[in-house]
Amino acid sequence: MLGLSLQKSLRNLLLLVGLCSQLLLAGCEYAYTGSGFNVLQENPNEEPWFSGYRPADMAEAIEARGELLPVIVWANGGCFRSDFPWQPLFKNWAAAGYVVLALSEAPANQGGALGQTNVADHGALIDWDIQKSPYNDMLDHDRIVAAGNSCGGITALGLTAQDPRVSAVFVLSGSSAIGSSSRSVMEAIDVPVGYVIGGSTDIAGGPARTDYERMSQDIPAMVVNRTIGGHVTVSTTASILEEVAQIGLNWMELVLYGSPEAYDEPTADTVCAECTPGDWNLMARLLDTLL
């Protein structure tokens, strides 16, 4: 008879294998057909190796938004260098006027074994944003969001605990430690953190809620959970990610800009204007202080 801790470890490993399989199979482009700015996807072909998603005409986006463009630095599920499954997030956010830098594989390694990333790689995206970006003067370096899925959420939170350049955090089906919560990481974070998790079968759900309780109760935070859907489902299903993109966008617009409209959506019954009624629930604190 396996011990409970071993059973849990094996279960988490099997779910991670499932997520890895999704990563390997999801090598196709997501076609964004929504509103907003035209989106340009690009690869600078230099370290720390990432894909960029941004408004094609950044000057137009700046004029329309009335300010420099905020930046999202993203790490993928499994901490793998493959960003394909999360393109529904990136392209929706870029269409809204955000610049997304998502860790991906080096061009020379395309088709090879997927490499993995860590907190240092995640932070190197900010370094590139500030020091090397060819459109540096169009970016708002005071509005940087660390974000990620699963293991990428671990590095987003780990980075935020030590890097004062991060203004906010957004984590999809992840927490501050593998299948768990790190008290030291969460107690070191002093910026708002937002989580989106799946239903009762999501292995990241419990740890994310523990993160929420462990961080300072004086800091705004939210956990949005889907009523059904496990870790892999909520992390990689395009139609769900389109709704996650809207939830994440509202979170970022509220934290970075104090947008009343962004406050109204997550606090409404549907959690976001384009979300399927009844699919999402919100647990949050101090959101009104962000207005």
VENGIMO-V105221 format. One record per pair of residues at least 24 apart in sequence whose C-alpha atoms are under 8 Angstrom apart, sorted by the first residue. I is the first residue (numbers start at 1). J is the second residue. Records with the same first field share a line. If there is no record, write none. Layout:
I->J ; J
This chain:
12->179 ; 203
15->231 ; 232
16->78
18->232
19->77 ; 78 ; 232
20->78
22->85 ; 236
23->82 ; 84 ; 85
26->84 ; 85
27->84 ; 85
28->84
29->84 ; 87
30->84 ; 87 ; 88
32->88 ; 91 ; 92
34->92
35->95
36->95 ; 96 ; 97
37->61 ; 94 ; 95 ; 96 ; 97
38->95
39->91 ; 94 ; 95
45->106 ; 107
46->106
48->103 ; 121 ; 124 ; 125 ; 128
49->103 ; 104 ; 105 ; 106
50->101 ; 102 ; 103 ; 104 ; 105 ; 106
51->83 ; 101 ; 102 ; 103 ; 104
52->99 ; 100 ; 101 ; 102
53->90 ; 91 ; 94 ; 99 ; 100 ; 101
54->91 ; 94 ; 95 ; 97 ; 98 ; 99 ; 100
55->94 ; 95 ; 97 ; 98 ; 99
58->138
59->138
61->97
62->97 ; 138
65->97
68->138 ; 139 ; 140
69->97 ; 98 ; 99 ; 138 ; 139 ; 140
70->97 ; 98 ; 99 ; 139 ; 140 ; 141 ; 142 ; 143 ; 144 ; 145
71->98 ; 99 ; 100 ; 101 ; 139 ; 140 ; 141 ; 143 ; 144 ; 145
72->98 ; 99 ; 100 ; 101 ; 144 ; 145 ; 146 ; 147
73->100 ; 101 ; 102 ; 122 ; 125 ; 126 ; 144 ; 145 ; 146 ; 147
74->100 ; 101 ; 102 ; 103 ; 122 ; 146 ; 147 ; 148 ; 152 ; 156
75->102 ; 103 ; 117 ; 122 ; 147 ; 148 ; 149 ; 151 ; 152 ; 153 ; 155 ; 156
76->102 ; 103 ; 148 ; 149 ; 150 ; 151 ; 152 ; 153
77->148 ; 149 ; 150 ; 151 ; 152 ; 153 ; 235
78->116 ; 149 ; 150 ; 151 ; 152
79->116 ; 117 ; 118 ; 150 ; 151 ; 152
80->104 ; 114 ; 115 ; 116 ; 117
81->105 ; 114 ; 115 ; 116 ; 117
82->114
85->236 ; 238
86->236 ; 238 ; 241
88->238 ; 241 ; 242 ; 245
89->241 ; 242 ; 244 ; 245
90->245
92->242 ; 245 ; 246
93->245 ; 249
101->125
118->155
119->155 ; 156 ; 158 ; 159
120->159
122->155 ; 156 ; 159
123->159 ; 163
141->165
142->166 ; 167
143->167 ; 168 ; 256
144->168
145->169 ; 170 ; 252
146->170
147->171 ; 172
148->172 ; 174
149->173 ; 174 ; 235
150->174 ; 175 ; 204 ; 235
151->175 ; 178
154->178
157->185 ; 186 ; 189
158->185
160->189
161->185 ; 186 ; 188 ; 189 ; 190
162->188 ; 189
166->191
167->191 ; 192 ; 256
168->192 ; 193 ; 252 ; 255 ; 256
169->193 ; 194
170->194 ; 195 ; 248
171->195 ; 196
172->196 ; 197 ; 235
173->197 ; 198 ; 202 ; 204 ; 205 ; 208 ; 231 ; 234 ; 235
174->204 ; 205 ; 207 ; 208
175->204 ; 207 ; 208 ; 211
176->207 ; 208 ; 211
179->203 ; 204 ; 207
180->204 ; 206 ; 207
181->207 ; 208 ; 210 ; 211
182->211
183->211 ; 214 ; 215
186->211 ; 214 ; 215 ; 216
187->214 ; 215 ; 216
188->215
189->215 ; 216
190->216 ; 219
191->219 ; 220
192->219 ; 220 ; 221 ; 255
193->220 ; 221 ; 222
194->221 ; 222 ; 223 ; 224 ; 248 ; 251
195->222 ; 223 ; 224
196->223 ; 224 ; 225 ; 226 ; 244
197->223 ; 224 ; 225 ; 226 ; 231 ; 234
198->225 ; 226 ; 227 ; 228 ; 229 ; 230 ; 231 ; 233 ; 234
199->225 ; 226 ; 227 ; 228 ; 229 ; 230
200->227 ; 228 ; 229 ; 230
201->228 ; 229 ; 230 ; 231
202->229 ; 230 ; 231
203->230 ; 231
204->231
218->286
219->286
220->284 ; 285 ; 286 ; 287 ; 289 ; 290
221->284 ; 285 ; 286 ; 287
222->282 ; 283 ; 284 ; 285
223->282 ; 283 ; 284
224->280 ; 281 ; 282 ; 283
225->280 ; 281 ; 282
226->279 ; 280 ; 281
227->278 ; 279 ; 280 ; 281
228->279
243->272 ; 274 ; 275
246->272 ; 274
247->271 ; 272
254->290 ; 291
255->290
257->291
258->290 ; 291
259->291
260->291
263->287 ; 288 ; 291
